[in-house]
């Protein structure tokens, strides 16, 4: 069995490719082994933000509020406020 190591970003890109192949119904044209390989990669997809929150909860003995505050502080959301707030420009 060949073992390969992929970075989180590489796994993310492979999962995006798998999703695209399914969306355009090309996955059915490929051998079953390819689909199985993509499913194995997808199972390994890691949400680094979720891991950070989990580690925070462990480090702070279950202080969820502190961890959520920390997570919100580090978010880099470029979504303009008008997307979330009605009549933002009024």
GUKE-167698 format. One record per residue (C-alpha): x, y, z; residue in one letter; residue number from 0. Coordinates in steps of 0.25 Angstrom, whole numbers, plus 2048, in hexadecimal, padded with zeros to 3 digits. Example, Ala and Ser with C-alpha at 12.3 -4.5 7.8 and 13.67 -1.06 7.14 Angstrom:
// residues 2
{x->831 y->7EE z->81F residu->a num->0}
{x->837 y->7FC z->81D residu->s num->1}
// end
This chain:
// residues 90
{x->800 y->800 z->800 residu->x num->0}
{x->806 y->80D z->7FC residu->x num->1}
{x->805 y->818 z->807 residu->x num->2}
{x->805 y->827 z->803 residu->x num->3}
{x->805 y->833 z->80C residu->x num->4}
{x->7FC y->83F z->808 residu->x num->5}
{x->7FB y->84D z->80E residu->x num->6}
{x->7EE y->852 z->812 residu->x num->7}
{x->7EE y->85B z->806 residu->x num->8}
{x->7F1 y->84F z->7FD residu->x num->9}
{x->7E5 y->847 z->803 residu->x num->10}
{x->7DC y->853 z->802 residu->x num->11}
{x->7DF y->855 z->7F3 residu->x num->12}
{x->7DD y->846 z->7F1 residu->x num->13}
{x->7D0 y->846 z->7F8 residu->x num->14}
{x->7CC y->852 z->7EF residu->x num->15}
{x->7D0 y->84A z->7E2 residu->x num->16}
{x->7C8 y->83E z->7E7 residu->x num->17}
{x->7BC y->847 z->7E9 residu->x num->18}
{x->7BD y->84D z->7DB residu->x num->19}
{x->7BE y->83F z->7D5 residu->x num->20}
{x->7B1 y->83B z->7DC residu->x num->21}
{x->7AA y->848 z->7D9 residu->x num->22}
{x->7AD y->846 z->7CA residu->x num->23}
{x->7AA y->837 z->7CB residu->x num->24}
{x->7B8 y->833 z->7C6 residu->x num->25}
{x->7BB y->82B z->7D2 residu->x num->26}
{x->7B2 y->820 z->7CD residu->x num->27}
{x->7BC y->81F z->7C1 residu->x num->28}
{x->7C8 y->81C z->7C9 residu->x num->29}
{x->7CC y->80F z->7CF residu->x num->30}
{x->7C5 y->80B z->7DD residu->x num->31}
{x->7D3 y->80C z->7E3 residu->x num->32}
{x->7D5 y->81B z->7E0 residu->x num->33}
{x->7C8 y->81E z->7E7 residu->x num->34}
{x->7CC y->815 z->7F3 residu->x num->35}
{x->7D9 y->81D z->7F3 residu->x num->36}
{x->7D2 y->82A z->7F3 residu->x num->37}
{x->7C9 y->826 z->7FE residu->x num->38}
{x->7D5 y->822 z->806 residu->x num->39}
{x->7DB y->830 z->804 residu->x num->40}
{x->7CE y->836 z->807 residu->x num->41}
{x->7CE y->82F z->815 residu->x num->42}
{x->7DB y->835 z->818 residu->x num->43}
{x->7D7 y->843 z->816 residu->x num->44}
{x->7DA y->84B z->822 residu->x num->45}
{x->7D3 y->858 z->827 residu->x num->46}
{x->7DF y->85F z->82D residu->x num->47}
{x->7D6 y->86A z->833 residu->x num->48}
{x->7CE y->85F z->83A residu->x num->49}
{x->7DB y->858 z->83F residu->x num->50}
{x->7DF y->866 z->845 residu->x num->51}
{x->7D2 y->867 z->84C residu->x num->52}
{x->7D3 y->859 z->851 residu->x num->53}
{x->7E1 y->85B z->856 residu->x num->54}
{x->7DD y->868 z->85D residu->x num->55}
{x->7D2 y->861 z->864 residu->x num->56}
{x->7DC y->857 z->869 residu->x num->57}
{x->7E6 y->862 z->86D residu->x num->58}
{x->7DC y->86A z->875 residu->x num->59}
{x->7D5 y->85E z->87C residu->x num->60}
{x->7C8 y->860 z->874 residu->x num->61}
{x->7C7 y->86F z->874 residu->x num->62}
{x->7BF y->870 z->867 residu->x num->63}
{x->7BC y->87F z->868 residu->x num->64}
{x->7CB y->882 z->868 residu->x num->65}
{x->7CD y->879 z->85C residu->x num->66}
{x->7C2 y->87F z->854 residu->x num->67}
{x->7C7 y->88D z->857 residu->x num->68}
{x->7D5 y->889 z->853 residu->x num->69}
{x->7CF y->883 z->846 residu->x num->70}
{x->7C7 y->88F z->843 residu->x num->71}
{x->7D3 y->899 z->845 residu->x num->72}
{x->7DB y->891 z->83B residu->x num->73}
{x->7D1 y->890 z->830 residu->x num->74}
{x->7D4 y->897 z->824 residu->x num->75}
{x->7C7 y->899 z->81D residu->x num->76}
{x->7C7 y->8A2 z->811 residu->x num->77}
{x->7B8 y->8A1 z->80F residu->x num->78}
{x->7B2 y->8AF z->80F residu->x num->79}
{x->7A9 y->8B2 z->81A residu->x num->80}
{x->79D y->8B5 z->810 residu->x num->81}
{x->79D y->8A6 z->80D residu->x num->82}
{x->798 y->8A4 z->81C residu->x num->83}
{x->792 y->8B1 z->820 residu->x num->84}
{x->785 y->8B5 z->819 residu->x num->85}
{x->784 y->8C4 z->815 residu->x num->86}
{x->793 y->8C5 z->818 residu->x num->87}
{x->794 y->8D1 z->80F residu->x num->88}
{x->788 y->8D8 z->813 residu->x num->89}
// end
